[in-house]
Amino acid sequence: MLLLEVNEATHFMAGLPLPGPSAIRWTKSEDDVRSAWRGVVQARQEHLHTGS
């Protein structure tokens, strides 16, 4: 997975550019990471919509 610093995660979630170069290193492909995050978001949305 991708390891994020809090500052970088905040910028990413807000759609903002990073203030400087990133020290992040991918341990899986970008597609794998995007797919995993998409699954987390979808599960959270389902949870919020069902009230469970």
Buried (B, 14 or more C-beta within 10 A) or exposed (E): EBEBEEEBEEBBEEEEEEEEEEEBEEEEEEEEBEEEEEEEEEEEEEEEEEEE
